[in-house]
Amino acid sequence: MTLTQSSAIPYLMERRLINARSLMRGRTIVRNHSMRNVNFTVITGDGSGYFLKGAVDQDTQRTLANEARVYAFLTSFESTHAFSVPMYAYDPDEHILILGVVRHATTLTQYYLRRKHFSITLARGLARALGRLHETPSPGLTALDINGQPESAPWILSIHRPSLDLLPRMTNFMLYLVETLQRFPEFAYSFDDLYQNWPAEVVIHGDIRGLNCLVFGHSANARMTKLRLVDWELAGMGDPCWDVGCVFADYLSSWVLLAGLSPHGRTNESIEPLGYPLERVQPAIRVFWDSYVRQRALHPTAAEGLLSRALLYASARLVQTALEKALTFSVERHREMTLLQLALNVIRQPRSARLQLLGIPC
């Protein structure tokens, strides 16, 4: 079947997750959140809520099946319940995943942009969630299929050498970004080293960013202090530094979005701030990092090594964010070029980036 807004309720009734009585107790709401997959939220009159996620092609069928396996894995550990949503069912025949709904939630990205505030509490919550995830025992998880290649490194680490099947799907501006990367050998040296030495050490989320973090409070009007991680399609065994680096990159890309930054002319080492000061972001970054180190009880030497590697991954994730934004039509491309500039600055001067961009003392 093809999951649609009109078929969502009959499908849940067929799965015996809702019944006629729950539908009669008030207005039932079905909202469409489709993006890469077909997504619907169903809220019944008695307050029950379900999030339905359906695959649309072979690629999404594969990643959705991986996500279902990850949710089944997470369910077996009590320590993960505090940062993940419940899975009610996975239908491998129809390629539909049914999850719980987080009421009164918004994404962390929406929270940043609406409130223009980087919460210390949420930074600490995100660090604890990742710390617990990275400490989760992983027996049996190595067989998970991540994008068709078990335990493979993120695709962005080989973007400077795009495959032939990727080239036809790239926009002109994406090709321009890749050509820009190729003009700076620092990217190739860094990305090649990270790709060739990608370790399958611990369970990682694989796609940590504000859009994949739901934040909420005890009620609709309560202060948002709680956090759940969603979209586990790329999760599996990998390098914990990748998740940490993705968080750093997400803070910086959110800052670029709020500040309206732009590089001076062509790619160089200068970035012109036009609005939101970086100093208002850095306290949350520092709290995230300090809380993550404490959560994992890392020795100072181990923490330094992890931070150094995470910085390089942050550079790669900034490039990935620029490429993802390049998929949308826009006359102005200042933000994408600024992200690329930040990525280059991080690779060229990691110690300076740690202090001046992240605000983490050496």
KOLZA-457728 format. One line per 4 residues: number of its first residue (from 1); their letters; for each residue z, x, y of C-alpha. Coordinates in pm, 1 decimal, padded with zeros to 6 digits. Each point is the difference from the previous one (the first is absolute). Example, Ala and Ser with C-alpha at 12.3 -4.5 7.8 and 13.67 -1.06 7.14 Angstrom:
REM KOLZA-457728
1> AS> 00780.0:01230.0:-00450.0 | -00066.0:00137.0:00344.0
END
This chain:
REM KOLZA-457728
1> MTLT> 00000.0:00000.0:00000.0 | -00040.6:00096.8:00363.3 | 00328.2:-00018.3:00186.2 | -00039.8:-00212.8:00313.9
5> QSSA> 00227.1:-00176.4:00246.6 | -00058.7:-00331.1:-00180.6 | 00049.6:00141.6:-00350.2 | 00323.7:00189.2:00072.9
9> IPYL> 00234.2:-00297.2:-00051.7 | -00168.2:-00128.8:-00321.2 | 00011.1:00355.3:-00135.1 | 00375.8:00029.8:00063.8
13> MERR> 00055.0:-00342.4:-00158.5 | -00197.5:00110.1:-00304.8 | 00226.3:00305.9:-00021.9 | 00303.1:-00236.8:00032.1
17> LINA> 00130.9:00182.3:00304.4 | -00009.8:-00313.3:00214.2 | -00005.2:-00369.2:-00093.2 | -00075.3:-00335.9:00157.2
21> RSLM> 00363.7:-00051.7:00096.9 | 00008.6:00317.3:00209.7 | -00323.1:-00105.2:00169.7 | 00146.4:-00340.4:00092.2
25> RGRT> 00310.2:00141.1:00166.2 | -00183.6:00099.1:00315.3 | -00314.6:00151.5:00139.4 | -00157.8:00269.7:-00216.9
29> IVRN> -00164.2:00281.3:00196.7 | -00278.5:00225.3:-00130.5 | -00094.1:00290.9:00223.8 | -00295.9:00231.2:-00044.2
33> HSMR> 00075.2:00374.1:00037.3 | -00312.6:00133.2:-00169.9 | -00109.4:00354.8:00069.8 | -00114.2:00237.5:-00272.0
37> NVNF> 00123.6:-00253.0:-00258.1 | 00020.4:-00379.8:00018.7 | 00356.6:-00070.4:00116.8 | 00184.8:-00329.1:00051.1
41> TVIT> 00358.9:-00089.1:00082.8 | 00125.5:-00333.4:-00134.7 | 00322.1:-00150.7:00139.2 | 00110.3:-00330.7:-00153.4
45> GDGS> 00216.9:-00271.7:00148.0 | 00306.8:00111.2:-00197.1 | -00025.1:00351.8:00143.3 | -00160.2:00171.2:-00298.4
49> GYFL> -00248.1:00269.3:00095.8 | -00269.3:00195.0:-00181.8 | -00252.2:00262.9:00099.9 | -00323.0:-00011.3:-00202.0
53> KGAV> -00223.3:00304.4:-00007.5 | -00340.9:-00021.9:-00167.6 | -00254.6:00272.8:-00068.8 | -00357.3:-00042.6:00123.1
57> DQDT> -00189.4:00278.7:-00180.7 | 00041.9:00269.5:-00263.0 | 00170.0:00241.4:00239.6 | 00262.2:-00251.3:00107.8
61> QRTL> 00044.4:-00118.9:-00359.3 | 00093.8:00355.2:-00096.1 | 00239.0:00057.5:00290.1 | 00157.7:-00344.4:-00038.0
65> ANEA> 00064.6:00067.0:-00369.3 | 00162.4:00327.6:00102.1 | 00217.4:-00181.2:00252.7 | 00111.6:-00249.4:-00265.3
69> RVYA> 00098.7:00286.3:-00231.8 | 00194.7:00165.0:00279.6 | 00187.0:-00322.3:00080.9 | 00085.9:-00040.6:-00368.6
73> FLTS> 00126.5:00358.9:00000.6 | 00206.4:-00046.9:00317.5 | 00158.0:-00317.7:-00136.0 | 00165.2:00200.9:-00277.9
77> FEST> 00209.5:00198.5:00250.0 | 00273.3:-00169.7:00200.4 | -00016.1:00271.2:00266.7 | -00351.5:-00110.1:00098.2
81> HAFS> 00080.0:-00368.6:00053.3 | 00131.1:00066.9:00350.4 | -00337.8:00115.0:00131.6 | -00261.0:-00188.0:-00207.2
85> VPMY> -00093.1:-00366.8:-00031.2 | 00026.0:-00186.9:-00332.5 | -00303.2:-00044.0:-00222.7 | -00022.6:-00341.5:-00166.9
89> AYDP> -00315.2:00046.5:-00204.8 | -00324.6:00187.4:-00043.9 | -00305.3:-00172.9:-00141.6 | -00226.0:00272.9:-00145.7
93> DEHI> -00273.0:-00249.4:-00088.6 | -00036.4:-00138.2:00352.7 | 00119.6:00321.9:00168.4 | 00268.7:-00177.0:00204.1
97> LILG> 00341.2:00141.0:00088.4 | 00284.0:-00235.6:00101.9 | 00280.8:00146.1:00209.5 | 00298.4:-00129.4:00189.3
101> VVRH> -00019.4:-00072.2:00370.8 | 00219.3:00172.5:00258.2 | 00088.6:-00277.6:00244.4 | -00000.7:00059.9:00376.5
105> ATTL> -00157.4:00344.7:-00048.5 | -00249.2:00200.7:00198.9 | -00159.2:00336.2:-00066.3 | 00157.5:00312.9:00138.5
109> TQYY> -00320.5:00063.3:00196.5 | 00022.2:-00342.5:00165.2 | 00366.1:00066.9:00076.8 | -00088.0:00326.6:00177.3
113> LRRK> -00282.9:-00149.7:00204.2 | 00175.9:-00321.7:00100.7 | 00335.6:00149.2:00087.1 | -00119.3:00344.2:00108.7
117> HFSI> 00305.7:00131.4:-00176.8 | 00047.8:00235.0:-00295.8 | 00313.4:-00119.2:-00176.5 | 00254.7:00253.8:-00120.5
121> TLAR> 00132.2:-00251.2:-00253.0 | -00342.1:-00062.6:-00150.6 | -00075.3:00374.6:-00005.8 | 00317.8:00052.6:-00200.8
125> GLAR> -00090.0:-00288.7:-00231.2 | -00347.6:00139.4:-00063.4 | 00143.9:00343.8:-00078.6 | 00247.5:-00145.6:-00248.2
129> ALGR> -00272.4:-00206.0:-00167.5 | -00227.6:00301.8:-00046.7 | 00290.8:00219.3:-00105.1 | 00101.5:-00246.7:-00269.9
133> LHET> -00360.2:-00039.6:-00113.0 | -00050.0:00375.6:-00027.8 | 00319.3:00029.5:-00205.9 | -00102.1:-00276.8:-00241.2
137> PSPG> -00039.4:00120.3:-00360.5 | -00363.6:-00020.1:-00103.8 | -00032.1:-00023.0:-00378.7 | -00328.5:-00161.4:-00097.5
141> LTAL> -00138.8:-00010.2:00354.0 | -00236.0:00296.9:-00037.7 | -00257.2:-00222.9:-00169.3 | -00051.4:-00207.1:00314.6
145> DING> -00355.8:-00006.7:00125.1 | -00013.0:00091.3:00369.9 | -00343.3:-00084.0:00137.8 | -00145.1:00065.9:-00342.1
149> QPES> 00135.7:00356.3:-00013.2 | 00354.2:00038.6:-00137.1 | 00223.8:00213.8:00220.3 | -00288.6:00084.9:00233.6
153> APWI> 00041.5:00136.5:00350.3 | -00069.6:-00231.1:00297.9 | -00370.1:-00036.7:00073.9 | 00038.9:00114.5:00359.7
157> LSIH> 00070.4:00356.8:-00118.3 | -00365.1:00034.5:-00101.0 | -00156.1:-00193.1:00289.9 | -00142.3:00318.5:00154.1
161> RPSL> -00223.6:00009.7:-00306.6 | -00092.2:-00368.8:-00033.7 | -00148.6:-00109.4:-00330.2 | -00353.0:-00138.1:-00020.3
165> DLLP> 00125.2:-00348.4:-00088.6 | 00220.8:-00005.3:00311.5 | -00265.2:00103.3:00255.1 | -00198.9:-00330.0:-00002.5
169> RMTN> 00320.4:-00194.2:00077.8 | 00090.3:00206.4:00304.6 | -00071.7:-00113.4:00355.5 | -00166.4:00232.0:00249.0
173> FMLY> 00330.8:00065.3:00169.7 | 00168.2:00076.6:-00333.1 | -00275.5:00253.5:-00069.1 | 00062.2:00146.8:00344.0
177> LVET> 00371.2:00036.0:-00079.7 | -00078.4:00174.0:-00328.2 | -00243.5:00235.0:00178.0 | 00276.8:00075.7:00249.4
181> LQRF> 00236.6:00086.4:-00284.8 | -00259.2:00233.6:-00146.5 | -00025.3:00190.1:00327.7 | 00363.8:00106.3:-00029.3
185> PEFA> 00067.1:00210.6:-00312.9 | 00374.3:-00063.1:00031.6 | -00050.3:-00346.7:-00143.4 | -00186.6:00127.7:-00305.3
189> YSFD> 00254.6:00276.1:-00071.1 | 00294.9:-00238.4:00027.9 | -00152.2:-00298.2:-00180.4 | -00144.1:00209.9:-00283.5
193> DLYQ> 00336.3:00163.9:-00063.5 | 00182.5:-00334.3:-00002.3 | -00261.6:-00156.5:-00227.7 | -00007.4:00285.3:-00250.6
197> NWPA> 00380.0:00020.8:-00017.3 | 00077.6:-00372.5:-00008.5 | 00307.9:-00044.1:-00223.0 | 00085.2:-00310.7:-00202.4
201> EVVI> 00374.6:00043.2:00055.5 | 00156.0:-00338.3:00075.3 | -00083.3:-00366.2:00049.9 | -00160.3:-00045.6:00341.0
205> HGDI> -00124.9:-00302.2:00191.4 | -00325.0:00172.1:00093.1 | -00086.2:-00214.4:00304.0 | 00307.8:-00003.9:00221.4
209> RGLN> -00071.6:-00129.0:00350.3 | 00135.8:-00263.8:00231.7 | -00240.6:-00265.7:-00127.4 | 00148.0:00040.1:-00349.3
213> CLVF> 00361.0:-00035.0:00112.3 | 00145.0:-00347.7:00059.2 | 00298.6:-00022.2:00233.9 | 00225.6:-00301.8:00038.4
217> GHSA> 00349.9:-00125.8:00077.5 | 00244.0:-00245.2:-00155.1 | -00171.1:-00289.1:00178.5 | -00299.4:-00074.4:00220.9
221> NARM> 00181.0:00102.2:00320.2 | 00217.4:00275.8:-00144.1 | -00037.1:00367.2:00080.0 | -00249.6:00167.5:-00232.6
225> TKLR> 00194.8:00255.3:-00200.6 | -00138.8:-00039.8:-00353.8 | -00315.0:00148.1:-00150.9 | -00217.2:-00052.1:-00307.1
229> LVDW> -00293.1:00211.7:-00120.7 | -00314.7:-00186.3:-00106.1 | -00357.9:00080.4:-00111.7 | 00069.0:00233.4:-00291.9
233> ELAG> -00364.9:00023.7:-00105.7 | -00013.7:00379.6:00035.1 | 00347.5:00069.8:-00139.1 | 00059.7:00232.7:-00291.4
237> MGDP> 00104.4:00358.2:-00066.9 | -00059.8:00236.6:00288.4 | 00140.3:00222.2:00272.5 | 00297.3:-00147.2:00191.9
241> CWDV> -00110.4:00207.1:00299.7 | -00305.5:-00227.7:00027.3 | 00214.4:-00310.3:00059.9 | 00214.5:00185.9:00253.8
245> GCVF> -00305.9:00138.2:00177.8 | -00150.1:-00349.7:00014.0 | 00312.1:-00125.1:00177.2 | -00025.9:00281.7:00256.1
249> ADYL> -00368.4:-00082.2:00054.1 | 00075.2:-00370.4:00038.2 | 00253.2:00069.2:00273.6 | -00250.7:00219.8:00183.4
253> SSWV> -00292.6:-00241.0:-00037.4 | 00220.2:-00288.4:00122.5 | 00093.6:00214.3:00299.6 | -00369.1:00067.5:00072.4
257> LLAG> -00064.9:-00374.5:-00012.6 | 00284.7:-00076.9:00241.0 | -00055.1:00293.1:00233.7 | -00374.9:-00029.1:00041.3
261> LSPH> -00044.8:00373.7:-00054.4 | -00332.1:00172.3:00032.1 | -00117.1:00358.9:-00053.2 | -00145.7:00196.6:00290.8
265> GRTN> -00371.6:-00008.6:-00075.2 | -00086.5:00158.9:-00331.6 | 00245.7:00091.3:-00271.8 | 00242.2:00261.4:00128.7
269> ESIE> 00373.7:00053.1:00019.2 | 00063.5:-00224.2:00299.7 | 00104.5:-00364.8:-00016.2 | 00056.3:-00208.8:00309.2
273> PLGY> 00287.8:-00253.6:-00014.8 | -00074.0:-00318.4:00192.6 | 00295.8:-00222.3:-00084.2 | 00270.6:-00025.0:-00264.8
277> PLER> 00198.1:00329.0:-00015.2 | 00031.7:00178.4:-00332.6 | 00369.7:00054.7:00068.4 | 00056.2:-00370.2:-00073.3
281> VQPA> -00145.4:00042.2:-00350.7 | 00163.4:00327.9:-00101.8 | 00358.2:-00128.7:-00055.5 | -00127.5:-00234.0:-00271.3
285> IRVF> -00202.0:00283.9:-00159.2 | 00307.1:00227.0:-00004.8 | 00219.4:-00272.4:-00149.8 | -00263.6:-00071.4:-00265.2
289> WDSY> -00019.5:00365.8:-00100.8 | 00378.1:00063.7:00005.3 | 00065.5:-00318.8:-00198.2 | -00265.7:00088.0:-00258.2
293> VRQR> 00151.7:00346.0:-00051.0 | 00346.5:-00153.1:-00043.9 | -00125.2:-00273.1:-00233.2 | -00152.8:00259.0:-00232.4
297> ALHP> 00281.8:00251.4:00052.6 | -00255.0:00273.0:00065.3 | 00112.5:00360.8:00033.1 | -00096.9:00140.0:00343.9
301> TAAE> -00254.8:00234.6:-00156.1 | -00160.4:-00282.7:-00197.8 | 00001.3:-00221.8:00309.1 | -00180.0:00265.8:00205.9
305> GLLS> -00267.7:00040.1:-00263.7 | -00049.1:-00375.3:-00027.4 | -00022.9:-00037.7:00378.2 | -00262.0:00275.6:00029.5
309> RALL> -00218.8:-00163.6:-00264.3 | 00057.0:-00349.0:00143.8 | -00127.9:00120.8:00338.3 | -00330.8:00102.5:-00156.4
313> YASA> -00025.5:-00335.1:-00175.5 | 00073.6:-00169.0:00333.8 | -00306.7:00174.6:00139.8 | -00212.6:-00138.1:-00284.8
317> RLVQ> 00141.8:-00349.7:00046.7 | -00080.1:00011.4:00372.2 | -00360.0:00079.7:-00091.2 | 00000.7:-00289.0:-00247.9
321> TALE> 00131.8:-00238.6:00266.5 | -00277.3:00112.0:00236.3 | -00261.4:-00067.1:-00268.7 | 00147.6:-00342.5:-00079.1
325> KALT> -00006.6:-00094.0:00367.8 | -00359.9:00121.0:00017.7 | -00095.7:-00284.8:-00234.3 | 00052.7:-00244.4:00285.9
329> FSVE> -00253.1:-00042.1:00279.5 | 00111.7:00150.1:00328.0 | -00174.9:00148.0:00298.5 | 00302.5:00215.2:00085.9
333> RHRE> 00097.4:00256.3:-00263.3 | 00276.9:00182.3:00186.1 | 00270.7:-00093.3:-00249.7 | -00190.9:00124.4:-00303.1
337> MTLL> -00078.3:00330.2:00171.0 | 00362.0:00033.5:00111.0 | 00117.6:-00046.0:-00358.4 | -00242.8:00270.6:-00107.4
341> QLAL> 00129.7:00225.7:00275.6 | 00359.7:-00057.1:-00108.9 | -00095.9:00080.0:-00359.5 | -00158.2:00329.0:00107.1
345> NVIR> 00301.6:00090.6:00214.7 | 00235.5:-00058.4:-00294.6 | -00202.1:00230.8:-00227.9 | -00042.5:00270.7:00261.7
349> QPRS> 00359.5:00002.4:00123.6 | 00227.2:-00167.0:-00256.8 | 00319.8:00145.0:00146.3 | -00089.2:-00125.0:00346.5
353> ARLQ> -00104.4:-00337.8:-00142.0 | 00332.7:-00032.1:-00179.9 | 00193.0:00053.4:00321.4 | -00223.4:-00143.3:00271.9
357> LLGI> -00161.5:-00291.4:-00186.9 | 00263.5:-00102.4:-00254.2 | 00301.2:00119.0:00194.4 | 00153.3:00161.4:-00311.0
361> PC> 00183.2:00320.1:00094.6 | -00086.9:00321.5:-00180.9
END
